[in-house]
Amino acid sequence: MRWYLTGVVVSGFGTTAMWLVSGIWVKSLTGSDGLAALAAVALWAPVLLGPLLGTLADRARRRPLLVALDLGAAAVLPLLLWVDSAGRVWLLLAVLVLYGAQGAVHDAAEQALVATALDEERRGAFNGLRMSANESVKLVAPLVAAGLFARYGAGPVVLLDAASFVLAAAVFARMPVREARPSRPPAQPPARPPSRNWWRETTEGARLLRASPVLRPLVATGAFTMLLAGVNGASVYAVVDQGLGRPPAYAGVLYAVQGAGSVLAGLLTGPLLRRLPERSLAALGLFLFAVAVGVRALPHEATALAASGMIGVGLPWVLVAVITAVQREAPPDAVGRTAATTNTLLFAPNALSMGLGAALVTLTDIRVLLPLLTLAGTAWAACLTLRGRAGAVREEAG
């Protein structure tokens, strides 16, 4: 699967570059902070349609779908070369919505392809390597994108992103993976309209998550973790300003250290999942993340840097544990829908809590707010661990 990792790195580089530049681009054209923030909303909004978009990933063979999605993105992106004034920002926002929808289907198809191509023992390690690859790209791509935009404008970044999708499509096309044709849903009585069939397929991921005693607590843990992460992310500038007395640009240093921690986390994931169940890894990751958030309240640069590294380690462990469990527990013909529904449940709380966090940071001292997040996170991790042990005892007794 090294071809797959190469495709992830190539397309991830362009995606990260565009994600950074889109907000700066809108701000430079309009002077509006609100419209600049709307660029990020446009990218993330399609995640809310995850259950619907994930159904597409289960209706086609995943490798050809990835190739088609990448080529489609490469064809649409050059439209952005016409965005040269505030009056054409609408075109940028429209393309970003399509971009986000493409990403949601692409991610669901990727996870389903991994579940098909790799055996259970190798999935955890591979998901960890994928996380490391993504985070490594995020350490480099923003610098390249910012440099290109400052020197030449948005055009070269757009073309770089389009080229990255073409290269990714070529890489995915060369993957030596054999896939069976996806099974069609069972025929329904004529009285049932086609929209009912589509709705049944779309909601199947949610039904599978709700019915699974393994996935239900894991996805809930991931959603709760991302809820805390949104509040924590909204507080980073308060930590830099109030706690460390540094300029806002210092937040980039904290994010860089966090990214390095995520790279390390990805490399350690495989060995850990060979010794621990996903539930234990998720609890450990949440515990590390929660403790690190509280440490950020201390007004010392060394502790702030160490906390950023711990956050970078703990947060990916929760996400990789959830993803790996979904790939194992979901039926092969429903992995895309289940994965996309899981992504919606994971990342929607993060987007909502960033707004909540902005309000809380304004109203509450971070020396109070961040320790409260620690208390909530560690309590959840403890409950997850205890319930897991109780379930293991019941299974042994049975």
N, C-alpha and C positions, 0 to 999 in steps of 0.2 A: 504493500500500500504506500510505498514511497512516492508513487505518482500522485496519489491523493494528497499527501502532505505538501508536495510541490505545488499542486493546484491551489490548495488553501493559502499557502504563503503568497503566491503570485496575486491571486484575486484579493486577498486580505490587504496587501500593500496598497493597491489602488483604492480600495474601499475606505481604508483609514485615512488616506490622503484626502479623498473627497469629503469625508465626514468632517474633517478639520476645516477645509477651505470653504465649505458651503456657508457656514455661519459668517466667516470673515468676509466672504464675497458679498452676501446680502447687506452686511453692515457697511461695507465700503460704497455700495451703490445707493443705499437709501439713508444711511445715517441713523437707522432705527434699531435700537436694541431689541424691541419686541419682535420685529420681523426677522432679525438674526436668530432669535430663539425659536421662531416658527420653523426655521430650516431644520433644526433638530427634531421638532415635533413631526414634521413631514416625513422624516426618515424613520421615526419610531412608530408612528401611528399604525402602519399596516400590521405590526405585531399583534394588535388587538383582534385582527382578523385571522389569527393563527389557525384556529380549527378549520376554517373554510379553505384557507390557502394550503394547509397541510393535506387536504383531501386530494389536491392535484398531484402531490408527491406520491400518492398511493395508486394513482390511475395510470401511471406510465413506468417504464423501466427507468431506474434512477440515473444511471450513467448517461444515456442519451438526453435525459431531461436536464442534467447539469450542463451538458454541452450547449443545449438550446437556450437555456437561461443566460449563460455567459455570453453567447453570441448576440442574443437579444439586447442585453445591457450594452454591449459594445456598439450596437447599431443605434441605440437611443441616445447615448451620452453626447455624441457630437452636436445634437440639437442645442446644447448649452452654449455653443460658440456664438449663438445669436443673442445671448443675454449680455448686453453691453450698456444697459441703462436701467434706472429704477422702474420704468414702465414695463420691462420684460422680466421682472423678478417672478411674476406669476408662472412663467415657463420653467424657471429653475425649481420652484416649489412643486410644480406638477411632476417634473421628472424625478424629483427626490421621493415623492410618494410612490411612483413606479419602482424606483430603486429600492425602497424599503420593502415593497411587496415581493420583488424579485429575491431579495435577501431572505425573506421569511420562507418562501418555497424552497430556495436553494439550501437553507440550513436544514429543513425537514428532510429533503432528499439526501443530503449528506449523511445525516444520522441514520436514515433507513439503509443507505448503501453500506455503511460500516456494519450495521447489524446483519446484513446479508453476507458480506464478504469475509468477516472475521469471526472466529469462534469466541465463545464466552470468555475464555481465559485471557485473550489478547485484547479485548475491547477496552478494558480499563486503562491499560498501558497506552493504547493508541489514542484514546480520548485525552489522556494527559499530555502526550506528545503534541496533539493538535492544539491544546491550550497553550503549550510552550511556544509553538510556532506562531500562533496568533499574537501572543504577547510580545514576542521578539520583534515582530513586524511593527507593533505599535510603538516600540522604542525608537524606530528609525524613520518610519513613514511621516510622522508629523514634522520632523525637522526638514525633510526633503520637500514636503508640500509647502511649508511656510516659506522656505527659501525660494522655491519656484514662483509662488504667488507674489512675494515681495519684489522679485526681480523682473518677472515677465507677465504677471497677471494670472488669471484663472485658466486661460486657454491651454497652456502646457499641462496643467494638472488634469484637466478634462481628457486630453489626449492620452496622458499617461494611464489614467484609469481605464479608458477604453482599450488601450493596448494590453493592459493587465488582464482584462476579461478575455480577449482573444487568445492570449497565451494560456490562460487557465482552461479555456475550452479545448485547446490542443492537448494539454496535459491530461485532462479528464478523458478525452477521446482515446488516448493511448493506454488507459488503465486496463490491465488484463483481468477483467471481471466478467463472469458469466452470470447473467440474470435471466430468470424465467419471466415470461410475460405475467403481468399482474392479473390476479384472478378477478373476475367480474363479480359484482354483488349479485346475490341470488335474485332470480326474477320475482317480481311482485305481482299481485293480482291487478288486472286492468283497472280496477276501481281506484287504485292508489296512484295519484298524479306523480309525474317525474320529480316535482319539487319536494315531495315527501321523501322519495328515495335519496335525493341529494342531502336533505336535512338529516336523514338517518345516518348517512355516511359521515357527514360533518361532525355530528355530535358523538360519534362512536368513541373518539379519543377521550372525551370527557367521561363517558360511561365506563370505559376501561380503567381510567385513573380512579374513579370513585369506587369501583368494585374491587380494586386490588389492595390487599392489606399491606403489600410491600411498597407500592408506589404512592399510596395516599399520604402516609406520614412523611415520606421523603419530599414529595412535591410541596406539601404544606411547609416543611422546613425550609426548602429553597425559596418559596414565596416570602416567608417571614424574614429570612436572611436578606433578601433583596429589598424588603421594606426598610429594614434597618440601614442597609447600604445607601438607600436614597437619602435618608436623613443625614447620615454620616457624610455623604458627598456634598450635600448642601452646606455643611458646616466647615468645609476645608478652608475657605477664605477667612472665616472667623478664627480658626486655629492659627493660620498664618499671621493674621493681623493682631488679634488680641493675645494669643498665647505666646507667639514667637517674636512679635514686633518686626516682622519682615514685610517687604513689599509683596503685592499679589502675585508677581511672577514667580515667587518662591514655591507656589503651589505646584509648578512644573517639576521641581526637584522632588517633591513628595510623590507625585504621580510616577516619576521615573523609577524611584525606589520601589514603589508598589508594583510596577511592571516587572522589575527584576525579581521580586518575590514570586510573582505569578509564573515566571519562567521556571524558577526552581520548583514551585509546586507541581507543575506539569511533569517535570522529570521524576519527581518522587511518587507520583500517583500510582504508576504501575506496580512498583514493589509493595506499596501500602495495600492496594486492593487485592494483592495475592495473599495478604495476611489478615485483612479486615473486611467485613461486609460493608456494603455501601452505606448502610445506616450508621455504622460506627465512624466511617470517614466523614460523613456529613456532620455528625455531632462534633467531631474533633475540629473540623473546619469552622463551624459556627462558634465554637468555644474560643478558638484562636482569634477569629475576627472580632468577637465581642470584647474580649480582653484588650485587644489592640485599640479599639475605639475609645475605651476608657482611658488608656494610657495617653492618648492624644490630648487629654485635658491638662496634662502636666506641662508647665511652661519651660520646657527644655528642648533644645534642638536635637540632641542625641536620642531622647525618648520619642520625639516626633518621627524621626527617621526610622527608628526601630519599629515603631507602631505601623508605619506605612509598609514596611517589609512584611510584617506579620499579617496585615490585611491582605497583601498580595498573595500570601500563602494560603490563608484560611478560606477566603471567598471562592477561589477556583475549586477547592476540594469539595465544597458543597455542590457546586454546579456540575462538576464531573461525576460525582456520586449519583446525582439525579439522572443525568444523561445515560450513564452506563446501566442503571437499573431499568430505565425505559426501554433501552435496546434489548435487554434480556427478557423483560416481562411482557412486552407488547407482542401480539401476533405479527408474523412477518408481513402480512398484507395490510397492517394498520399502524406500522411504526411511524410513517410520515405524519398521519393525523395525530397520533398520540404525542409525538415529539413536538409538533407545532402547537398543540393545545398546552403542553407543558411549558413551552417557551412563553406563551401568552400569560399563563398563570405565574411564571417566574418574573417576567419583566414589566408587566403592567403595574404591580405594586411599587416597583422601583421608580417608574415614571411619576406615579401619583405622589409618592412620598418625598420626591425632590421638592415639589411645591409645598408640601407640609413642612419639610425641613427648613425651607427658606423662611417660613413664618415662625417656626419654633426658634430658629437662630436669632431672629429679631427680638423675640419676646423673652428668651431664656438665656441665661449665662451658660456658655459651653462647659464650664466646670460643674454644672448641674445636669445639663442635657446629656452629655456624653457618658457619664457614669450610669445614668438611667438606661441608656441603650445597652451598656455592658450588663447591667442587672437583668434586663429582659432577655438578652441573647444567651447568657450563661444558664439562666433558668430553663429556657427552651431546650438547650443542648443537654442539660441534665435529665429533663423529662424524656427526651428522645432516647437517651442511653438507657434509662431505667425501664422504659416500656419495651425496648429491644431485648433487654436481658430477661424481663418477665415473659415475653413471647418465646424466647429460646428455652426457658425452663418449662413452659407449657408443652412445647414440642417434644422435649426430651421425656417428659412425664407421659405424654400420649404414646 
